[in-house]
Amino acid sequence: MIKLFSNGVYLINNKDIVEDCNEVNLILKNKIGDNYPSKEEAKKNTIAYNILKEHNTSENMEKLKIKFDKLASHDITFVGIIQTARASGLEKFPVPYALTNCHNSLCAVGGTINEDDHMFGLSCAKKYGGIYVPPHQAVIHQFAREMLAGCGKMILGSDSHTRYGALGTMAIGEGGPEIVKQLLCKTYDINRPEVVGVYLTGSPQKGVGPQDIALAIIGAVFANGYVNNKVMEFVGDGVDNLSADFRIGIDVMTTETTCLSSIWKTDNKIKEFYDIHGRVDEYKELNPGSVAYYDGMIYVDLAKVKPMIAMPFHPSNVYSIEELNSNLNDILVDVEKKAGISLDNKVKFTLRDKIHNGKLYVEQGVIAGCAGGGFENICDAADILRGTSIGSDEFSLSVYPASQPVFMELVKNGRIADIMATGATVRTAFCGPCFGAGDVPANNGLSIRHSTRNFPNREGSKITNGQIASVALMDARSIAATAANKGYLIAATDIDVNFTKPKYYFDKSIYENRVYDGVGKADPSVEIKFGPNIVDWPKMSALTDNLLLKVVSVIHDPVTTTDELIPSGETSSYRSNPLGLAEFTLSRKDPAYVGRAKEIQKAEKARISNESPIDAVNELDPIFTSIKEVFTDVNNKNTGIGSTIYAVKPGDGSAREQAASCQKVLGGWANIAKEYATKRYRSNLINWGMLPFVLEEELCFDNGDYLFVPNIIESIKEKKTSIKAYVVNKSMKEFELKLGELTDDEREIILKGCLINYYKA
């Protein structure tokens, strides 16, 4: 089904794969002749390389400085981004910037504050010259596909699922500060990423959908980091056999592999997509060169992929539905063991009570968002559901078309009526089911969803309140089959259905009538509308010569998601209030974190006010006594005091900058990790002036210990990658921290204390 090559490969004429080996030159000579390119030249023949080259403003293709064509943010992130940019000197949006409102669309939590954010966004679009997409019109990525994407273009978004590679657009999801840099006409600085080919061959079985292919790939590459921070480039004869919608459905899920970005070869089906959307001029054919070198290769036989299911609590926890149903009890036992690690065994979690007469019963189905809410997914689901009933028991089904144009066409062609007649409900475009703000199941409920993630709490439960529900990811077709089966799990390949495949017609008048397009029409006279929950960032201090860090949380999980660092769901209503949101930091993973961080922050606040840190936090007296026995020049002026957390591998999941900024607001100076799950989380730390330390040796400190890092400014300025530190509680025990590669700008940002300070300077 899926093969991972151990070495790099040459792809010849988009067809023949030659693995890099000792005899590779002889093989290439036999296939091509004497004029075969070198490995370095063949690397330049990937689609990804050429798009990056066109957007690189440096003269060095190893050290990229990228300027993007367009930007996109949603209402959980755009307020903080614009507030940061305003504080840093923003005058107008230099490129098209779309502000969509698809996350905080519901106004039931916190009074007016969600709609206040929306009005802030509209006023900023008018003042700075942007695009404003009102609530319920489109989820961010569907709008970008329909209105922003273009072959050979690059888009930067502040949502991790910013992926438009199927449409020939290299898109990257990053934390808000990277959007700020683009708004201030700065660059996205990164080492040239490796490119991994994804060779698709054959055609999917009837009933197999894009989510099935995506989950199979995620299951094969996540744990081993095969594509971590690399670009996935989709090639092969199998691409030709997939519709544009099908490709999009696979592409959006590449985020869950932890890759940096994705790109696909393009053809007439993609040209037709642009033509349907009135933007055929955005199309051009993209293909790798006749001999292209990839740093790895994922070979996927589409015909052998079966309907898949990602069990709680990660998209990589993948089984075929057939395998699950055949070994139900054994697999559920294994799922429960893995879940115990994710949940720290804080609540009782079982799925074996879902076994009814040897079958798995689920309480809910959801087809939604940037992954599930596409036209073809819903049409195929309607074909399966037509003439059936979802029943009147616990099982429910809700469907969210990804945009109003998609919704409109489904109304016109009758598919909405077919779905509603079964007892299912149809909603407007909203991302809530993907991050825990919509369709929350009952306690102990199991929801099957064609959405992007199934981390703990992504369905809205609260472990700290004793509530637990869970999500399994599936394709819309098998969700529909299960719905027609009254909630008993079944694969779409196990039913008889005629897929009608109606043609899609895009009605652009929907956006023309409602979306504000101010690109190129910035009006400085417009006053920004601020709601009472929209608060400026607090003042942040520059780095000091030395650091005293109290460890306020130690997380031993193999991976820590951004959802665990700052929960999604109802907390998103406070995303425009840095201090208010910070109160939720680690609340579902380590509820004592906030109190510990704020307690040690009292010492730093006292220090900044020229008061005694020891008077503010008495336990510091013996700590400073121990430090001064070795470092006699330590004083209140040259030694900052704050907090740090340790996590094995933090940062998987969302791009949201608040996973880092909330720690900073509470006095965090650093993270310490064995490694960072994603480039974007590490960048978020840096942009908020936090040190992204790596501890390669065994953990040598405990929660509550104090760590002293001397001469940190000197180390950063001298570009040292190895830093001496000390566990103060343990007789000044020395250990080593790694800092990793930093650009000159990143070093300066850390020295200044955060990106805002950097631009002010």
N, C-alpha and C positions, 0 to 999 in steps of 0.2 A: 504493500500500500504506500508506504513512505520510506525512502532510503536517504540517509545522511552520508555524504561523502566525507571521508576522513581528511582529505587534502583539498587544496584549491583545484579548480577545473578550467579547462579551455572549452568554450562553446563555439563550434564551427558552423557557420551558416544557420544559426538559431536552431540547430538540429542535433548535431553530433556532440557528445560529451566525452572529453578526454581528460582523465584525472591526472593531476600533476604527479610525476614519478621519475625515477632515474632514466627511463627510456622515453620520456615525453618528447624530446627533440626529434628522435627518430620517428616516433608515431606522427608528429605534426608534419615532418618532411614527407612521409609517405602519403599523408592525406592532402597536403596543400602544395607541396613542392618546396624549393629552397627559400622562397620568400616569405616564410612564416614569421610573424612578429615576435619580438621578445616578450617576456612576461609583463614587463613594465609598459610596453607599448599596447599590449592586449588589454591591460587594465583600463586604458584610456578609451576603450571601445564599448564600455558599458553605457547604458542609457543614463544611469545615475551620475557617472563621472562627467558626462558632457553637460548635464543640467547644472551640476555643482560648479563646473568651470564657467558657465555663462553667468552665474550669480556671484562668483567670487570676486571681491574687490582687491584682494591682495595679489601680489605677484608670485605667490608660493602656493601651489596646489596641495602641499602637505599641511599648511597652516591656513585654513580657510577663514575668510571674513565675508560672510554672506549677507546680502541685502535681498529681502523678500519682495515679491511683487504685490502681495496683498496680506492683510491681517484679519483675524476673526477672534472674537471673544463672546462669551455669554454672560448672563446677569449674575452669576456667582463670582465672576472674576473681573468684569470690565470696570466696576467702580474703583476697586483698589488699584488697578492698572492706571486708570486716568488720574486718580488722585496722586499716585507716585509720579507720573509724567508731569502733572501740573506743578508739583513741588520741585521738579527738576528743570522747569523752564519751557514746557510745551507751549507752542504757539498755534500749530495746526497739524492735522494728520497729513504726513508727507505722501502716503500711499493709501489706496482704498482700505478702509477699516470698517468691518461689519460688526455691529453690536446687536447680538441676537438675545431674545428673552425666552428661553426655553427650559431654564432650570428653576428659577424662582417665579414660576408662573402662577402658583397658587398663593392667595393672600390670606389664608386662614390662620397663619402663625405670625404673631408679632404685630397685629394691627395693620397699619398702612405701609410698613417698611419695605415690603417687596415691591409694591407699586411705586414707592418713592424712588427706589433704585431705577425702575424703568424710566421715570420722568427725568432722572439725572442723566440717563443714557441718551434720551431724545434731545435734551438741551445740549449735551456735549457734541452729538452728531451735528447739530446746527452750528454750534460755536466753532468747532474744529474741522468740519467738513467730512462727516462720516456717513455710514449707512446704518439705519435703525430699523430693526425687524421687530414689530410688536409681539407681545405674548400670543401664543397659540397659532402663529403663522407658519413656523417651521422650526425644527430642531437645527442647531447650529450647523451640523455637517451636511444635512440635506440642502439647506440654503446655499452653502458653499459649493456643493456639487452643481446645483442648478444655476447659480448666478456668478460664481467667483472662479471656478476651476478653469484651467487652460493648459493645453499640451505644452510641455516644456517650461511651465511656470513653477514658482515656488510660493507656498503659502505657509505662514506661521500662525498658529492658533494657541490660545491659552487653555485648551482642553486636550487631554492626552490622546483622544481618538481623532485628532486632526490627521486624517488619512484620505487622500484623494488620488492615490497612485494609479488606480484602475482607469482614471480619466487622464492619465499622462501628466499629473501634477505631483511634484515632490512636496509633500506637506509634513510639517513637524509640529508636534504638540509640546509646548514648553510652559514653564511657569511664567507668571505675569511680568517679572522684571525683564525677560527677554523681549517681550512685546514692547515694553517701555523703551528699551534700547533702539528698536526699530522706529518708534515714534519720534525719537530724538535724533534720527538719522545716523545712528551708530550701527554696528554690525553684530552679527551672530558669529562668534569666534569658536572654532572647533577644529580639531585635527581631522584630516580627510578620513571619513569612515570607510571601513571595509565594506565590500558589496558581496552579498550572498545571493546566488541565483536560486530561483524556485522554478524548477522545470515541471510544468504541468503537461500530462499526456492523457489521451483518451477522453471519454465523456462520462459525466456522472450518471449513475443509475436513476431511473424514474423514481421520484420521491425523495431523492437526496438533494439537499439545498446547500446554499453557501455556508451556513453556519456549521454544517457537518464537515465540510472540507476544512474550514478554519479551525475547528476544534481538533481535528486530527493533526493538523500542522502544529498547533500550540502544544498538544500533548507530546509531540515528538521533539520539540526544541526548547521548551521553557526551562526545564530543570537543569539541562546541561549548558545553558547559556549560549547556544549555538549561534544565535543572531543578536546577542545582546549589544545594543548601541551600534548596530550595523544597518545597512540599507538592504531590504529584501527586493530583488528585481525579478518579476514574474515573466517567464518566457516559455517557449515550447508550443507544440501543436495543440495542446489541450486548451490554451487560452482562446484559440479560435472557436472552440466549441461552447464557449460560455457567453451569455448575454452580458450587456453592460451592467444591469442590475445584479446579476449573479457575481460578477467580478467585484463590484462595489461591496457586496455582502461579505466576501472573503477578506477584502482589503482592509476594511475598517477594523477587523479583529486582529490585524497584525500587531496592533499596540500591545496585545496580551502576550506576545512573544518577547517583549522588551526591546524590540528593534528600534532604531532611530527614526526610520522612515521607510517608505515603500514606493516602487514605481513599476509600471507594467508596460509591455509593448502595446501599441495601439493599432487599430485597424478600422474597417468600415463600420463596425458596430459602435465604436466610440465616436466616429464621425457622425453617425446617425443620432447618437445621444445629443451631441452639441447642436445638430440641425433641429431636432425636436424642440430644444430649449431656445431656439432663435439665436444661437451663438456659434454657427458653423465655422466662423473665422477663427475661433479658438482652437480648432483642430489642426494637428499635423501628425503625420505618421512617425512613430518612435520605434526604433528597433536597435538592438545591439549591433556592433560592427560584425563583419564576416568572421573575425576571430576575436572573441572577447574572453577575458580572464576573470573568473569569480573566485573570491577567497574561500568559498564553500559552495555546496550545492545541495538543495533539498529536492529530491526527485519524487513526484507525487503522481501515482496512477489513479486518476479520478474515478475510473470504473470500479476500483476495488474499495473505495471509501463507502462505508455503511452509515446509516443514521447514527449520530453520536449524541452523547450526553456528558456534560461536565458536572460532576457531582459537587456538592458543597465541600470546601469553601474556596475553590480556585478554578479558573478556566482551564488549567492544565490537568485537573483531576478527571481525566477523560476515559470513558468506556464506550463501546458500541452499545446501543440499546439492546441489541440481540444478546450480547455478553451479559449485560446487567440482568435482563429478564431470566437468563438461563442459570445465573449464579447469584440470585437475589440476596439471600441471607448472608452469604460469605462476603460479598462486595459491600453490603451495608455495614457489616461489622468493621471492615477495613475503613470505610468512610467515617464511621464514628470514632475510630482511633485517631485518624488524621484530624478530625474536627476537634478532638480533645486538646490537641496541641494549639490549634488556632484560637480556641476559646479559653485556654488556660484552665480547662476543667472547672470553670466558674459556674456553669449551669449544666444541668443534665440534658444531654442531647442524644436523641435516638431517631432513626428513620425506620427501624424494624417494625414499629407499630403501624407503618403504612402498608404492610403486607396484608392484603385481604384475599383469602382463598388462593394464595400463591402468586398474586399479582400485586404490583406496586400501584397504590392509589395516591394521587396528588390532589391537593385542595384548590389549586389555582393555576391558570395559564395566562401568560401575557406575551403579546407580540407588539414590540414598541421600539421607538427611537431610531438612532442612526444605523443600527444593525438590522432590526427586525421590521421597521415601519416602511420599507420600500414597496413600490407598486407590485412587483412580481411576487414577493413574499406573501402579500395580503391576497392577491388574486388566486394564487395556488391554494392558500389556506381556505379561501371561500369555496373553491371547487371541491375541496375535501369535505367542508362543513355543509354544503348545500343539501337541504332536505333532511338534516339530522337535528338532534337536540342535545344540548350540553347537560340536560337534566336539571332536576330541582333539589339536588343534594348539596353537599359542601362545595363541590367543584364550581369554579367560576372562570370565565374567560373575558379578557378585555384586549382591545386592539387599538393601537394608536398610529394612524398614518403619520409619516415623517414630515409632511408639509401640507398646507392647505391645497396647493395644486394637485398633489397626490390624492388627497381626500376628495377633492372635487371630481376627479376622473373616476374614482371608485364609486362615487354617488351616481355619476352619469351612466356607468356601465353596469350598475345593478349589484356590484359585489358587496357594498355596504348593506343593502337590504338582505342579501343572502346570509350574511354574518349575523345581523341583528335578529333575524327570524329564528335562529337557533337558541336564543336566550343570552347570547354574548352582548357585551356593550362596546360601543365605539367612541373613542375620545379624540380630542384635538391633539395637535403636536405638542409633546411634553417629554422631557427627559427624566421625570421623576421616578418611574419604575426602574431606572438604571442605577440610581444612587440612593434610594431609600426614602423618596418623598411622594410615593404614590402606590396604590394597590398593595398596602401592607397586609400580609396574611395574618391569620389568627396565630396566637402563641402555639408553638410546635408545628406550625403549618409548613408545607413544602410547596413551593411555587416553581413551575417550569416556565422559563422565559427565553424568548429570542431577544436578548439584550446583550450588553457587552461584558458584564462582570457579575460574579456571584460571591464576592468577599463577604465575611460576616457583617451584618447590619446593612448591607446594600439593599435589603428588602424592607428596612425600617424598624426592625426589632431593636431592643435595648438590653444587652446582656447585663448591664449593671443594675437594671430594674427587674432582673429575673425573667425577661422576655427573650425568647429565641425562636426565630423562624429561619428558613433557609431557601436558597435558590439553586436550581439546577438549570444549566444553560442547554437549550436545544434549538433546533431549527423550527421555523414557523410551520412547516409541513407536518412534522411529527407532533408538534403541539396541537395542531388542528385535528390530526388523527386521534390523539389522546382525548381531545375534547369531544369528538364524535363518539368516542368509546366511554363517555361519561366519567372521565378522569382516570381511567386505568391505562397505564403507560403502554403505548404501542408505537412502533415505527411506521412512518408513512409508506415505506416499501412493502408493508404487510397488508395494505388495503388496495382495493381496486378503485381507481379514480381516473377520470379523463381531464387532464389539464388543458384548459381552453386557450390559454396564453393570449388574452386580448391585447390589442395595440395600445400604447400609451400616447395620450395627447396632452401637451403642457399648455395650460392657460395662463399666459403671462400677465393678464389683466388683474389677477388676484394681487400680485405684488405691486403692480403699477397703481392700484387703487389704495394700497395700505402702507407699503414700505416707504420710509423716508430715505431718499437718496441725495445726500448733500456733498458727494465727492466733487472736489474742486470748487465748492461754494461756501467755504468757511466764512463765518460772520462773527468777528471779534466782539460785536456789540451785544450778542446774546448773553444773557445772564444764566449761569448754571443753576439748576433747581436742586437744592439740598433738602433732603428729609432729615428728621431729628436723629435718625440712626446712622447717617453718613458722617463719619468722623475722620479727621485728619490723622495721619500716622503720628505716633508720639515721637518726640526727639530721641535720637539714638546716638550713643557716644562713639567716638573713634577708639580704635584699638589702643591698648596701653602696652608699655614695654614688657610687662609680665602679666600673667593671668592666674588667678586662683579660681578653680572651678569646683563646684560641689556636684557630685553625681546625684541626680535626683530621680533617675529611672534607669533600670537595667532590664532589657528585653532579650530573652534567650531564644525567641521563635526563630526558625530558619529564615523567614522573610517577614518584614514588617511593612504593611501597606500604608499609603498616605491616608486611607480611611481610618486606620488605627491611630495615626498621629493626630489627625484632626477629623472627627467624624463628619460624614455627609448627612443627608436627610434634613431634619428640621433645623439643625444648626446653621444651614446655609442662609437662613434669614438674617443672620448676624454678620454676614461676610463683609459688609460695608463698615463695620464697627470693629476695628482691630482689637481694642481692649475687651469688648463684649464677646467676640469670637474666641479670644484666647482662653476664656474661662472653660471652654470645652476641650482644650488640648489634652490628648491622651485619655479623655474621660471614659472611654469604653475599653481601654487597655490597662491603664494605671491611674485610677481615679485620684490617688494621692499626689500625683505629679504636680498639679497646679499649686496646691498648698505649699509643697516643698520648694518649688521654683520661686514663688512669691516671697517666701520667708528669706531665702538667701538674697533675693533682689533688694530687700530692705538695706542690706549692707552696701550695695552699689549705689543706691539712691543717696544714702548718707555720705558716701565717699564723694560723690559728685557735688554734694551740697557743702563740702568742706567740713563735714561732721565726722565723728568717729564711727567707722564700720563695726568696731567691736562693741560699742555701746548699743548699736542697732541689733547685732546678732552676737550674743555673748559667747557662743561656742567657738567663735573665731579667735579668741584670745590665745588658747594653747596652739592653735594652728599656725598663727603668725609667729609665735615664739619658736616653734620648730623650724619654720622657714628661715627666720632671721639668723639662726645658728649657722646656717650654710650660706645664705644670700643676705649679707649684712646691709646691702643698699636698698632693700625692699621697703617701700613706704606707700602711703595712701595715694600719692600722685602718680606713681609709676606702675601700680598693680591694680588692674581691674578685677572685680569680683562678680561672678555669675554662676550659671548652671550649665550642665551638659547632660546628655543622655547617651547611653550605650545601647546599640541594637546590632544584631549580627549582620543583617542585610536590609537596611531601611530604604523606603522610597519606591516600592513597586506600586503600580496603579496610577492614580490620577496625577495630572500635571499641576494641581492646585498649589500655588505658592504658599498658601496659608499653613501647609504642613511644616514649613520652615519659619515663616514670619511670626506665627503665634508663639513659637519658642523664643524668638528674638524679643517680642513684646514683653515676655515674662522674664527677660534677663538672660536668655541663653546666649552663650558665646561660641558654642561648638557642638558638633556631633562626633561621636567616636563609633566607628563601625569596623567590622571585618572587611566588608566591601559595601558599595552602594548599588542598589538594585537597578537604578537608571541614571543616566547622565542628567536628566532634567531635575531630579531631586537634589543631586549634588550642586547643580547650578543654582537652584533656589537657595540653598544654604549660603553659597558664596555671595549671591546678590543681596542677601540680607545681612552680610557682614559676619557670617558664622564660619568657623574653621571646619572643613570637612576632613577631620582626622581619620586615619586608618590605623587600627591596631592589629598587626600581623601575628604577634605572639599571643600566648594564652591570656585570658582575662585575668588581670592582677589586682583588681580593685572591686569593691562592693558598692551597692547602692548606699548612699550616705557618706561615702568617703570624699575627701578633698584631694584634688589634683593640682599641682603647681607646675606651670609651664613658664620657665624663665626665658627672657630675651626673645620673645616671640616676634616682635617687630623686626629685630635684627635678622632673625631667621628667614622671615618673609622677604625682606629687602635683599638678602644675599641669596635668595632662591634655593634655600636648603630644602631638601625633600625629607630629611630625617630630623626629628625634633626630640630633644631630651625632655622628659617630664618626670614628675615625682609623685608617688602616692604619699601624702603627708601623714595620714593616720598610721602609716606603717613604717615609722622611722625614716622618712624621706627615701623610700624605696624607689630607685631609678628604673624607668622603663622607656621604651622608644615608641614614638608616634610617627607615622608617615603622613605627609601632606599631599603627595601626588603632584602631578603637573598642573601648574596654574599659568594663565596668560599674564602679561604685564598689567593689563586692565583689571583682571580678577584680583591680583595682589593689591592693587591700589584700592579697589572696592573694599576689600577686607580691612585694609589699613584705615580707611576713612570711616568704617563702621557700617556702611550699607550703600546701596546704589544711589539713594537719594542724596546722601552726603557727598558721594563721589561727584555727582553732576553739579551740586551746589558749588563745590570747590573748583 
